Amino acid sequence: MTNLYNLTQRTAYKLKLKMNAKALIQSKTFWFNLLFAAVSLAGVFGFSSFEANPMVERGVDFLVALANIYLRIKTTQTINSLT
């Protein structure tokens, strides 16, 4: 009987997560990372004449990592589809 109860609880939890899910394009983490990737790619291909100090680049990478950690902690919904 306990196994059936546990199975029911797990199934209900999974259904709740699925109902609370959102599309990938609604994710702040997705858009933040996409923007960071676009800016990084623009820098690689010379869309900016600015040459950053390597320590500044490492600092920016660190801040992006912290922002990702914050966004992940703040996340309450799962992703169920791309759109």
N, C-alpha and C positions, 0 to 999 in steps of 0.2 A: 504494500500500500504506500509506503514511503517513497519508493522509486517512482510510482505513478504520480504522486504529488510533486516530486522534484521535476519530473519531465513536464508536467503541466506548468509549473512555475517558470521553467526555462523557456518553454514555448511562448508563454504569455510575455515574457521579457523580450524575446526576439521580435514578436509581433509589435510590441510597443516601440522598440527601436526602429522598426521598419516604417511604422506610421509616423514617427517623428523625423524621418530622414528627409534630406533635401538634395537638390541637384548640385552638381559640382560647381556650376557657374554662380551659385548663390553663396559659395564659400569665400569668406574674407581671406583665409589662408591661401587658397588657390590664387586669388587676384594679387595678393601681396607678392607671392613667389613669382608669378608671371611678370609682374612689373619689374621686380629685381632682375629677372633673367633678361628682359628686354633691354634694360639699362646696361647690364653687363655686356650683352651682345653688341650693343651700339658702341660701347667703349672699345671692344675688340676690333671692330671694323672701322674705327677711326672717325666716328661721328662726333667726336669730341677732341679738341686739341689740348685739353687739360691732361697733364701728366701727374697723377697722384703719387704721393710718397708711399712706398710700400707699407709703412706702418699705418698710414691712414686707411689703405685698402684692407689691411688685416682688421683694423678697428671697425670698419663698415661691415665686413664679414661677420665679426663678432656680434654687432648690433642686430644684424639680420637673423642670426641664429637665436638671439634672445627674443626677438619679435616672433619668430616661429614657435618657440617654446611657449611664450605667452598666449599666442593664438590657439595653440593645441590645448593648453590648459583651459582656456575660455570656451572651447568647443563643447557643445552639448548635443549636437545632432550628428548623425552619421550621413555619409554620402550614399545615395542609392542609384544615381544615374548621372550621365554627363549633362543632360539638359532637363 
